[in-house]
Amino acid sequence: MTKYLVTGATGQLGQLVLNALSEKKILNSDIAVLVRRADAAAELKSKGYDVRMGDYSDADKLAAAFAGIERLLLISGSEVGERLPQHFNVIAGAKEAGVKYIVYTSLLKATSSKIGLAPEHVGTEEAITGSGLDYTFLRNGWYAENYLMALPQILELGQHFGAAGDAKFAPATRADLAEAAAVVLTGEGHEGKTYELAGDYSFTYADYADTIAELSGKQIAYVDMPEAAFKDALTGAGLPEPLAALLSNADAVAAEGWLFDDSKTLSRLIGHPTTPIKEVLQAAMAN
Ligand SMILES: NC(=O)c1ccc[n+]([C@@H]2O[C@H](COP(=O)([O-])OP(=O)(O)OC[C@H]3O[C@@H](n4cnc5c(N)ncnc54)[C@H](OP(=O)(O)O)[C@@H]3O)[C@@H](O)[C@H]2O)c1
């Protein structure tokens, strides 16, 4: 009987969770994955995973997809605005199928955070606690990889634009967060816990610009802008309006600490220091 199920296993975090489970010597055949696309299902099946077809939106099929599963990792969905009903479906399906334990990838400081994504995560956490299932909340901070999106422009222009002033950021790589998810999913004693997960090292945007300057040998300046102007700059660069609004607002409220945490909970969970942003940048610039 397959004990573990990972949702979002075709995504960037989910793939790394599968790698981390493999590092823990969990056999692929002992891991079920929830998949909504036939091509991805075939690929995962060929690697020996127990593939269960299902979509977070398809409430009727989820309980059957979770049959026999004891411990389930729910990786939050990617369709912002649709996620509450989707996650409710997953939780209800898990309960109906007799899943005992659900691990959910939430947002750093979700219950107090002013980041626009927080309400969907809080609503999901509440539904999980209300379900009566054992649970752990992995409140993931921003991925370090998010900061790479603008790297080509920063290198080209010699300027890093943002609206965060001297706010501190403590992102973590997807790989480190995935490792924590594997530790919790397969470990004991995490029930009822909420983990605030961020990198060990923090930086301001000025520090970030300095690190890129050091690695590239170019002059890089951080240019701080008001939130509205930064949003316009992001839409001007081709980002969809809702994403530009989300990112510029996240910058504007970051000074209140919503993307920073110095508890070192993540490095304690994974048993080693988290990956510094300099290493993440070095790897990206080497490609
Ligand atoms: N902390 C951060 O900085 C940050 C940044 C971005 C996103 N996130 C959140 O963290 C999650 C994982 O991040 P990621 O980088 O791995 O995202 P990703 O690469 O976009 O992967 C999302 C995964 O969720 C699956 N999924 C989405 N909607 C689904 C649905 N309705 N039914 C079944 N599966 C569904 C996707 O399946 P398909 O392959 O079929 O699309 C994919 O496997 C995201 O979904 C989002 O909630 C966090």
Ligand as a Chemical Component Dictionary entry (heavy atoms), coordinates in Angstrom:
data_LIG
# 
_chem_comp.id                   LIG 
_chem_comp.type                 NON-POLYMER 
_chem_comp.pdbx_formal_charge   0 
_chem_comp.three_letter_code    LIG 
# 
loop_
_chem_comp_atom.comp_id 
_chem_comp_atom.atom_id 
_chem_comp_atom.alt_atom_id 
_chem_comp_atom.type_symbol 
_chem_comp_atom.charge 
_chem_comp_atom.model_Cartn_x 
_chem_comp_atom.model_Cartn_y 
_chem_comp_atom.model_Cartn_z 
_chem_comp_atom.pdbx_ordinal 
LIG N1  N1  N 0  7.017  30.754 -2.223  1  
LIG C1  C1  C 0  7.059  31.282 -3.430  2  
LIG O1  O1  O 0  7.889  32.129 -3.749  3  
LIG C2  C2  C 0  6.102  30.800 -4.462  4  
LIG C3  C3  C 0  6.220  31.263 -5.774  5  
LIG C4  C4  C 0  5.334  30.763 -6.727  6  
LIG C5  C5  C 0  4.365  29.860 -6.359  7  
LIG N2  N2  N 1  4.273  29.432 -5.063  8  
LIG C6  C6  C 0  3.277  28.447 -4.619  9  
LIG O2  O2  O 0  3.935  27.209 -4.413  10 
LIG C7  C7  C 0  3.397  26.206 -5.287  11 
LIG C8  C8  C 0  4.522  25.324 -5.810  12 
LIG O3  O3  O 0  5.477  26.143 -6.462  13 
LIG P1  P1  P 0  6.119  25.679 -7.842  14 
LIG O4  O4  O 0  7.201  26.618 -8.118  15 
LIG O5  O5  O -1 6.369  24.227 -7.827  16 
LIG O6  O6  O 0  4.893  25.961 -8.845  17 
LIG P2  P2  P 0  4.664  25.285 -10.278 18 
LIG O7  O7  O 0  5.957  24.893 -10.879 19 
LIG O8  O8  O 0  3.770  26.202 -11.015 20 
LIG O9  O9  O 0  3.879  23.926 -9.935  21 
LIG C9  C9  C 0  2.547  23.934 -9.531  22 
LIG C10 C10 C 0  2.110  22.486 -9.426  23 
LIG O10 O10 O 0  0.756  22.438 -8.983  24 
LIG C11 C11 C 0  0.012  21.666 -9.912  25 
LIG N3  N3  N 0  -1.343 22.166 -9.969  26 
LIG C12 C12 C 0  -1.737 23.450 -10.096 27 
LIG N4  N4  N 0  -3.065 23.528 -10.160 28 
LIG C13 C13 C 0  -3.529 22.246 -10.075 29 
LIG C14 C14 C 0  -4.813 21.667 -10.117 30 
LIG N5  N5  N 0  -5.902 22.431 -10.287 31 
LIG N6  N6  N 0  -4.930 20.339 -9.979  32 
LIG C15 C15 C 0  -3.835 19.552 -9.829  33 
LIG N7  N7  N 0  -2.580 20.055 -9.810  34 
LIG C16 C16 C 0  -2.425 21.375 -9.944  35 
LIG C17 C17 C 0  0.713  21.857 -11.235 36 
LIG O11 O11 O 0  0.323  20.850 -12.143 37 
LIG P3  P3  P 0  0.587  21.031 -13.738 38 
LIG O12 O12 O 0  2.015  20.625 -13.967 39 
LIG O13 O13 O 0  -0.381 20.109 -14.351 40 
LIG O14 O14 O 0  0.350  22.478 -14.067 41 
LIG C18 C18 C 0  2.151  21.752 -10.780 42 
LIG O15 O15 O 0  2.499  20.408 -10.557 43 
LIG C19 C19 C 0  2.683  27.008 -6.385  44 
LIG O16 O16 O 0  1.668  26.240 -6.974  45 
LIG C20 C20 C 0  2.167  28.202 -5.612  46 
LIG O17 O17 O 0  1.017  27.869 -4.857  47 
LIG C21 C21 C 0  5.136  29.871 -4.122  48 
# 
loop_
_chem_comp_bond.comp_id 
_chem_comp_bond.atom_id_1 
_chem_comp_bond.atom_id_2 
_chem_comp_bond.value_order 
_chem_comp_bond.pdbx_ordinal 
LIG N1  C1  SING 1  
LIG C1  O1  DOUB 2  
LIG C1  C2  SING 3  
LIG C2  C3  SING 4  
LIG C2  C21 DOUB 5  
LIG C3  C4  DOUB 6  
LIG C4  C5  SING 7  
LIG C5  N2  DOUB 8  
LIG N2  C6  SING 9  
LIG N2  C21 SING 10 
LIG C6  O2  SING 11 
LIG C6  C20 SING 12 
LIG O2  C7  SING 13 
LIG C7  C8  SING 14 
LIG C7  C19 SING 15 
LIG C8  O3  SING 16 
LIG O3  P1  SING 17 
LIG P1  O4  DOUB 18 
LIG P1  O5  SING 19 
LIG P1  O6  SING 20 
LIG O6  P2  SING 21 
LIG P2  O7  DOUB 22 
LIG P2  O8  SING 23 
LIG P2  O9  SING 24 
LIG O9  C9  SING 25 
LIG C9  C10 SING 26 
LIG C10 O10 SING 27 
LIG C10 C18 SING 28 
LIG O10 C11 SING 29 
LIG C11 N3  SING 30 
LIG C11 C17 SING 31 
LIG N3  C12 SING 32 
LIG N3  C16 SING 33 
LIG C12 N4  DOUB 34 
LIG N4  C13 SING 35 
LIG C13 C14 SING 36 
LIG C13 C16 DOUB 37 
LIG C14 N5  SING 38 
LIG C14 N6  DOUB 39 
LIG N6  C15 SING 40 
LIG C15 N7  DOUB 41 
LIG N7  C16 SING 42 
LIG C17 O11 SING 43 
LIG C17 C18 SING 44 
LIG O11 P3  SING 45 
LIG P3  O12 DOUB 46 
LIG P3  O13 SING 47 
LIG P3  O14 SING 48 
LIG C18 O15 SING 49 
LIG C19 O16 SING 50 
LIG C19 C20 SING 51 
LIG C20 O17 SING 52 
# 
